[in-house]
Structures are given as structure tokens and as C-alpha cells.
């Protein structure tokens, strides 16, 4: 097995029209967050099928895929890594997956690459460990590490552990990039699905200084009148004379 086998299958599954759509959707233009990224036009379900077929790919093959200029090659590498991490029988074997993930974050450079991998690998690994790495990344200036820090908390939140999700949301609360604002709002919404009171307590002291995008995501599941109330108060707080 080598990386060229996987790349050939991805290229065979590609669709030029879909590739053009994905290039626009993932903002690959000059100055955009995905600048220069290249797409083959392969759907995620197709990539999952290929990842399952090659789930035993060795590290050197994953290395060649993750550094590829093709977006689908990088995502397929991550999908394989998720599979391998979930099926490793020992902590030592899992740690090798973690080391690979952490040392290749520069190539986990779009929101889907982050969201489809981080909480299933890094979040799960940190469930019973020190989580200071997530705080370091949240406080840094690397966009994708910041999103990884936030979205990795999904694993804890699903276990009913909200502490780090709330703390990292607080760190990133006024981030200027909409990809972080959306991640913050999304994870807050997930907390609210588990425990609405925890979310409303968090929002009570912060809704008036949250970016509107983050707030909209956070309160998406609230009743309509309650949503309107938050958004009106948030809007008024943004006005100079309010």
C-alpha cells in the first residue's frame, strides 16, 4: 500500500464541477482563509469509503497524504487517523496517533478538516488528561489551532463536562474571525442542548459583548421570542449611545 493508490482512487471519484463549487464554498480566493487550497470534487461519504478501505495505512502514507495540496487527500488522511485512533487497543498506540495529529496541525487548515477530526482524536484523548494544550492554543494566534481548541471540547460536552468548553469559549468570545465565532456559538449551543441553564447563566454576563454571529449560533434552539430578546439587547449594546 502506498499513497499513490489512495490518491488515484480519490482522483477517480472526483468531479470537476463539484471541485469548482467546493473551491468557492471553502473560500480559496486570494486573501481568504482557504487561499490556494485545491479540490478534486470528492464527497465526504466517498472519502469515508476510501478511508475505510485503507484504514491500515502506515504513518508514512498518512504523512504523504496530509501534506498534499489536495484538500481531499488531507481529509482522507484525517479520516483514516480517526479510525486508527478509535481502534487502537493500547494507550501507546493511541499516543502515536496523537503525536501525528499535533505535529501536523499546519495541514489541518480548513474548518471541515478540524471539525471532522479534532474532538474524535484530541478531545477523546484529553478526556482524562491535562487539557492545558487547548488553552495554550486558544490563547495563541493560529486560527486553526484556536478552532481545534474550541471544537475538541465537543467530546467533553457530550460527556456532560462543560467546564473547559465554557472557559475556552470565554477566551475566544470576542475573536474577530467568523470561523471562531461560529465555533464558539456552536459549542455553546451544544452545552445548551445538555443544560440550558448553564448556557443562559454564561450568556447573562456576556451576551452584550458577544459577536452577533456567535450569539446567533448559541441561541439557535431557544424559543423565537427568547432569541429575539437576546438579539435586540445585543444590538442595542453595540450602539454608541446605548
C-alpha positions in Angstrom: 0.0 0.0 0.0 1.3 3.5 -0.9 -0.2 7.0 -1.0 -0.5 6.9 -4.8 -3.1 4.1 -4.6 -5.3 6.4 -2.4 -4.7 9.5 -4.5 -5.7 7.6 -7.6 -8.9 6.5 -6.0 -9.7 10.0 -4.9 -9.0 11.4 -8.3 -11.2 8.8 -9.9 -14.0 9.8 -7.6 -13.5 13.5 -8.3 -16.0 15.7 -10.1 -14.7 18.9 -11.8 -18.0 20.8 -11.3 -18.1 19.9 -7.6 -14.5 20.9 -7.3 -15.3 24.4 -8.5 -18.2 24.6 -6.1 -16.0 23.4 -3.2 -13.3 25.9 -4.1 -15.8 28.7 -3.7 -17.5 27.2 -0.6 -14.2 26.8 1.3 -13.0 30.3 0.4 -9.9 29.6 -1.6 -9.5 33.0 -3.2 -6.7 35.4 -2.6 -6.8 36.7 1.0 -9.5 34.3 2.1 -9.0 31.7 4.8 -8.6 28.8 2.4 -6.4 30.6 -0.1 -4.7 28.3 -2.5 -6.4 25.1 -1.4 -7.1 22.7 -4.2 -10.1 20.4 -4.6 -10.8 17.2 -6.6 -14.5 17.3 -6.0 -15.0 14.2 -3.9 -17.9 13.9 -1.4 -17.2 13.2 2.2 -19.1 9.9 2.1 -16.9 8.8 -0.8 -13.8 9.8 1.2 -15.1 7.8 4.2 -15.4 4.7 2.0 -11.9 5.1 0.7 -10.6 5.8 4.3 -12.2 2.6 5.5 -10.7 0.6 2.7 -7.2 1.9 3.6 -7.7 2.1 7.3 -4.4 0.2 7.9 -2.3 2.8 6.1 1.1 3.2 7.8 2.3 6.6 9.1 4.5 7.2 6.1 1.4 7.0 3.8 -0.6 9.3 6.1 2.4 11.7 6.1 2.3 11.9 2.3 -1.4 12.4 2.2 -1.6 15.1 5.0 1.0 17.3 3.3 -0.8 17.1 -0.1 -2.1 20.3 -1.8 -5.3 18.4 -2.4 -7.9 19.0 0.3 -9.5 15.6 -0.1 -6.1 13.9 0.4 -5.7 15.7 3.7 -9.2 15.0 4.9 -8.9 11.3 3.9 -5.7 11.1 5.9 -7.5 12.5 8.9 -10.5 10.1 8.5 -8.0 7.2 8.5 -6.3 8.6 11.6 -9.7 8.9 13.4 -10.4 5.2 12.5 -7.0 4.1 13.7 -7.2 6.1 17.0 -10.7 4.7 17.7 -9.5 1.1 17.1 -6.1 1.2 18.8 -6.0 -1.2 21.8 -3.3 0.4 23.9 -2.5 3.9 25.1 0.9 3.7 23.5 -0.7 3.1 20.1 -3.2 5.9 20.6 -0.4 8.2 21.6 1.3 7.7 18.2 -1.9 9.0 16.6 -2.0 12.0 18.9 1.7 12.8 18.1 0.9 12.6 14.4 -2.1 14.9 14.8 -0.4 17.5 16.9 2.7 17.7 14.7 0.6 18.2 11.5 -1.8 20.9 12.6 -0.4 23.2 10.0 -2.0 20.9 7.4 -5.3 20.7 9.3 -6.1 24.1 7.7 -9.8 24.3 7.0 -12.9 24.1 9.2 -14.0 20.7 7.9 -10.6 19.2 8.5 -10.8 20.5 12.1 -14.4 19.6 12.8 -14.3 16.0 11.4 -11.2 15.0 13.4 -10.3 17.0 16.5 -12.8 16.0 19.1 -12.7 12.4 17.9 -9.0 12.3 18.4 -7.6 15.1 20.6 -10.8 15.7 22.6 -11.2 12.0 23.3 -7.5 11.6 24.3 -7.7 14.5 26.7 -10.8 13.3 28.4 -8.8 12.0 31.4 -5.7 14.1 31.0 -4.4 17.7 31.5 -6.0 20.0 28.9 -3.6 22.9 29.1 -2.7 22.4 25.5 -6.2 23.5 24.4 -5.8 26.7 26.5 -2.4 27.4 25.0 -3.8 27.1 21.5 -6.9 29.1 22.3 -4.7 32.0 23.6 -2.4 31.8 20.6 -2.8 33.4 17.2 -3.1 30.3 15.0 -6.6 30.3 13.5 -6.9 26.6 13.1 -5.3 25.7 16.4 -7.8 28.0 18.0 -10.7 26.3 16.3 -9.3 22.9 17.2 -9.1 24.1 20.9 -12.8 25.0 20.8 -14.2 22.1 18.9 -12.2 19.5 20.7 -14.3 20.4 23.7 -17.2 18.7 21.9 -16.1 15.3 23.4 -16.2 16.7 27.0 -19.5 18.4 26.4 -21.1 15.2 25.2 -20.0 13.6 28.4 -21.7 16.4 30.4 -18.4 18.1 31.3 -18.8 21.8 30.4 -16.0 23.5 32.3 -13.4 23.6 29.6 -15.9 24.4 26.8 -17.1 27.4 28.7 -13.6 28.6 29.7 -12.3 28.3 26.1 -15.4 30.0 24.7 -14.7 32.8 27.1 -11.1 33.1 25.9 -12.3 33.2 22.3 -15.6 35.1 22.9 -14.6 38.3 21.1 -12.5 36.8 18.4 -12.7 38.8 15.1 -12.9 35.8 12.7 -16.3 34.4 11.9 -14.9 30.8 11.8 -14.0 31.1 15.5 -17.3 33.0 16.3 -19.2 30.2 14.7 -17.3 27.5 16.6 -17.8 29.3 19.9 -21.6 29.7 19.2 -21.8 26.1 18.1 -20.2 24.6 21.2 -22.2 26.9 23.5 -25.4 25.6 21.7 -24.2 22.0 22.3 -23.9 22.9 26.0 -27.4 24.4 26.0 -28.8 21.2 24.5 -27.5 19.3 27.5 -28.2 22.0 30.1 -30.0 25.2 29.1 -29.5 26.9 32.5 -25.7 26.6 32.2 -25.9 28.3 28.8 -28.2 31.1 30.0 -26.0 31.7 33.1 -23.0 32.0 30.7 -24.8 34.4 28.4 -26.2 36.6 31.1 -22.9 38.3 31.7 -21.6 38.1 28.2 -24.4 38.4 25.5 -23.9 42.2 25.3 -20.3 41.8 24.2 -20.5 38.7 22.0 -20.2 39.0 18.3 -23.6 38.6 16.8 -22.6 35.5 14.8 -21.5 33.7 18.0 -24.7 34.7 19.8 -27.0 33.6 17.0 -25.4 30.2 16.9 -25.5 29.9 20.7 -29.3 30.7 21.0 -30.4 28.9 17.8 -32.5 26.4 19.7 -34.2 28.9 22.0 -37.9 29.8 21.5 -38.3 32.6 19.0 -39.3 35.3 21.4 -36.3 34.5 23.7 -34.0 34.6 20.7 -35.4 38.0 19.7 -34.9 39.4 23.2 -31.2 38.4 23.2 -30.6 39.8 19.7 -32.3 43.1 20.4 -30.4 43.6 23.6 -27.1 42.6 21.9 -27.9 45.1 19.1 -28.6 47.9 21.5 -25.3 47.2 23.4 -23.4 47.7 20.1 -24.8 51.2 19.5 -22.5 54.0 20.7 -25.3 55.9 22.5 -27.0 52.9 24.1 
